[in-house]
Amino acid sequence: MESDGGRCHRTLSNRRRHPAPASGDVDVAGIATLVAAEQDCCRFFTFTLIVGVDGVVLDIVGPDDAQPVIGALIGAAS
């Protein structure tokens, strides 16, 4: 598990999970826009955006050599 400014995200094989607590001010529409733009150009990624009472979770799955890009996307979604 890695820490990023007080938030934790897990790397599971080729998946990154980035949770945002429900109490935070999360721009869900902005995250969805980022996901849509990335899906248009990089079809090898799989995005899962979960919005619930406990917060927002963004999962990104991609090939091993795309992990630096996934890390950058996690930063952009924060």
N, C-alpha and C positions, 0 to 999 in steps of 0.2 A: 504494500500500500504506500502511496506517495502523498505528501502533504503539499498543498499549494495555497498559501495565504490563509491558513486556518481551515481550509476545506480539504477533504481527503478524496482521492479517487483511486480506484483499484485497477490494476492491469491484470487481466485474466487472459493469458495466451495472447491472442491478437485483438482483445477487446479492452476498451477503456470505459470505465463507468464514472460519471461525474455527478454526484448528488448536490443539490442546493436545498437547504432547509426551507420549510414552509414559511418560517418567520421572515425570511429574506425577501428583498424586493427583486423578484426574478422577472425578466423580460421574456416571457414564453413566446410571444409573437416574434421577437428578434431572433431567438434561438431557432424557431421554426423556419424563419426566412434564411438563416445561415445554412440549416440542414438542406433546404430545397435548392439553394444555390450550389452547394457542394455536390448534391446528388446529380444535378445537371451536368457537372463537369467530370465527376469522379465516380462512376457507377460501381467501382469495386468496393466502395464503402457501404456498410449497412448501418443506418441510424435508427435508434429507438428512443423516442421522447415520451417519458411517462410523467403525467401531471396528476397528482393526488393530494389527499389531505395531509400527507406527511412531507410534501415538498415536490420538487421536480428532479427527475433523473434523466440524464442523457447518456445513452450507451452508443459507442461508436466501435464498429468492427471493421477491420481491414487487414490487408496482408502485412506480414512482419516488416517488410521494408518501408511501409507507410506509417510506422509508429511515430516518427518525428512530426509528420503532418497531423496525425491524430492528436498529439500533444499540443500542437499549435491551435487546433480547432477547440480543444478543451479550454485553452486560454481565451480564445475569442468568445466562447459561449459563457464565460464567467462574468 
